[in-house]
Each structure stands twice: as C-alpha cells, then as structure tokens.
Amino acid sequence: MGKKILVTGGLGFIGSHVVVELQNEGFEVVIIDNLSNSTKDVLKGITDITGVKPIFEEFDLRDKPLVVDFFKRHHDINGVIHFAASKAVGESVENPLLYYENNLNTLIYLLQELQKKETTSFIFSSSCTVYGQADSLPVKESAPVKKAESPYGNTKQIGEEIIIDTCRVTPNLNAIALRYFNPIGAHESIKIGELPSGTPQNLVPFITQTAIGKREQLSVFGDDYPTNDGTCIRDYIHVVDLAKAHVMALTRLINGSNKENFEVFNIGTGKGSSVLEVISSFEEVSNQKLNYKIVERREGDVISAYADTNKANSILQWEAKFNLKDALLSAWKWECK
C-alpha cells in the first residue's frame, strides 16, 4: 500500500471524488467527516467504485482533543487534504461566527499537529472567491486578493494566510492551496455525486432538481450584467478533473518537486459559461425543458470569473479533460438516480 493520506470532509461532494482518485493511484486513505453535509452511504459508493473501503472516523474537527488523539493513533499520516468546512455563502452572511469557528479552528488544529511531524504535505481546498471581481480575465494566480464579499470567502483568504504564516516558520511543512472555480458533475459510475442538504446553493443542483420536479422553478439572478446575454459567467469544472488535480498536487509535494513550501494553483477549465449558456447546454444533453425565470440580482455575485490554468497545466502537468456538456450530463444522470 502507498502513502497514508488523511482526507477531511472525505464523504462530501469533492472529498469523495478525491478519495476515489487517491485509492485508484494506490494511496491508503483515512477519512474524517462529521456527516454535517454528507451521509455514510457515500462510503459504500467509494468502496463499490474502487474495491477498497477507506478507513472512516466520524467526529468533528472542532473538538481539539479528538484531533490530537487521532494523530497519536495515526502517527504514520504522510499528507492531509483538507475539505472539512462550511461553504454556503448566504448562510455565512447570516451566521458568520459559525463559519469562522468551523473553517478556521479546524485548520489551526490540523496544522498544530502537522507541525510536530518530521515532514508532511498539506493541500488546502481554497476558492476563486479570493479574487472577487478580478481586474482582468482570465484570472491569474498573481491577481490581487480582493476584500471578501462574504464571511465564507473571508475564511478562505484567512485560511491561506494562516497556512503561509505557518509554512514560514515550519520548513518541514509543504503546502499547496488549490483555488477552485465551479465544480459540477458526478463520477461516471453514478455511485457518488453532489447531494446538497436543503436548498442547493449552486446553480447545477438547482437546475437538475428543477428538471426532475423537486423544485418548481429555477431563479436566474439578473440578466442586466455587462456580458453577452446579461447573465453572470463562471468557469464550470467537472469534479473528476478537479479530483485528479489534487492527486497531481499531492504527488508534487511528496516527491519534493515544489520550489517553495507554499504554492497556489487555479483549478478550472479556462473557459467561462454564462448562466443561460449552462441552462441551454443542460436542456440539450437532458432533453428536458427547464422552467426558469429572471429575478433581481443577488448581492455579492461577481459579474465574470474564469481561470487562467497555464500554471497548473505546466507545473502540475494537469489539465481538464471534460467539457461543460460532459459534466452536466453526469450531473443529470446522478439526479435521475
């Protein structure tokens, strides 16, 4: 068995797909998840796909003594991929302290344990929200980090700062922050996918739930933006492509190929699609007519965001393989299931 990797939040949407890719590459995986936004059924999906059941521990990373105890029992952890965090922008505005507690304390407790190790690798699940409305497109990693539009976005900015400061005084800690654009889709097996609890916060689950009849209507927030069709533009990346990027980043750290002990990479397709383009593509691949209406703009939405992926393409030797229609079709098959 290969290196032993901890994946926090490993039963969530992105985490579960990363666990699959890690196990397919021969890594031994341990998952910590408090099941606040996932279910134990995902463990069966991962096992069915890979033929390997990852070690699973159910507890909350905000409980520091449990984190300390975990690393005593699993002293042979070679790396950590950290997903466990709250991620709904709207909820973060309503309940900022929950977000600061959950997203920052858990990060700090993990880093405190990793500081004790001789050498270790850490991958942080960051976000393109750190750029806000970028001054130029596509967005490069060198683009300035703008004042966050929400407490959620702020936790990603502060999280990166915490890691940078920790790496500065911890030469044995090697870290990469992956700034995702908009992950969508599901594994080709349709055994794992996105399963939002309550009302979806993202466009694609809202589209698929409307198409299947779970929701009456899809709201499109504004059609008066300065874009081709007036709707916001985002970079939608297939979750499996995103998962593979984590494996490439982890391999870079484990092999010692990194030049500095903190690096940042954008993970997207490099192509922007408007909300109406996504709706049109979904209707085409699913043969469903979507009931949607244009409503007022939503506070905090940036006009347009899509990635410059050159750095990840050249340094990580990674690139997105799936297109928007591939991702939407997999999301629709998952919804139908």
Phi, psi and omega in degrees: 000145183282201181298152182262121187240131174270129174243110179275141186068031188285355175258002177283182185303301182284317182305316183295321178291326177292319177302316179301311182294322178297314181293323177297334179266006174091006176284149171269127187244135171243131181250134165245129178206138179266005177061025179287335179221034181201175178227162180293339180303331182299328179301319178295319178301314180299316182294318179298321182289315190261343185078005180233130177267116179291155173292135182232130174236126181261105171199170184261124182292351175286347179270093189302315179303327179290325177294314179300315181297320181301313183288337173291318181285326180247064184287350183262019176294126181266340182194160181230133169247119192253106176253335191302107181192155172277145191221016179267117184302310182300315180297325181294328177291321181287326187224068187298323185294326176302317182291318179294320180294310187288318187275335182258316180300317182297320178297315181298315181297322178295312182297325178299322178287322182291333177298335183281347187272155181297315175205145181201160181243140184223127176243128184253130177281096180256195190207151175291352177299339181295339181275342187058215173276103184295150181291330177216154182237149354293161186279123175269160177297337181278355180299144181296145174280122184268161175304130186295145179275347184209159174303324177302308180301322180295324179295329177290319178296310181296321179303314178299319180296320178299317181293317179301313181296323180290317179298326182300324183254005182228081184299336181280356179259121177248124188229148172229132172259123176260117180267101183282151168267243188244096182287133178218172173097191183207163178297146184300335179289343185060029176263340173222152180188196182272125182229078183292140175272134182074210182285129180299144178263349185245158187298310191294315176299327177294320177298310184293323178291328176290318182297325184270353175099002177290328179237144186288320188207147176262131177265129173257116188277089174091136174228026181238026176280156179283064177231174183308316182244009176088355180254160184296151181246134178224164179256106184264120183244136178297134185299330179290321174300316179299317180299317180296328177298325178295320180295318179295319180294318180296317179299320178301315182291316182295323180283350181073026181280346182291139181276327178237162183271007167219125179227157181232137176224138169281137176236103179205192179261342185086003181237131178266141176231136179281164179302316181292327175294321178295316179299314181297317179295320179296314179301323181292312185283336186259347188057032178246143174263126185269135173272105180225157174220152178278128177236181182298157176304154177256136182298138174091353180284128173280157184291309190210137177208119170212155196271146159271114187258009186302321183295313179295321180299315186276318186275316180275350185057041182236144169208154180291133181258331185266149176259180184301316182294321176304312184294317181295320180296318179294323178295323180291317177299320179296317179298317180298323177293000000 
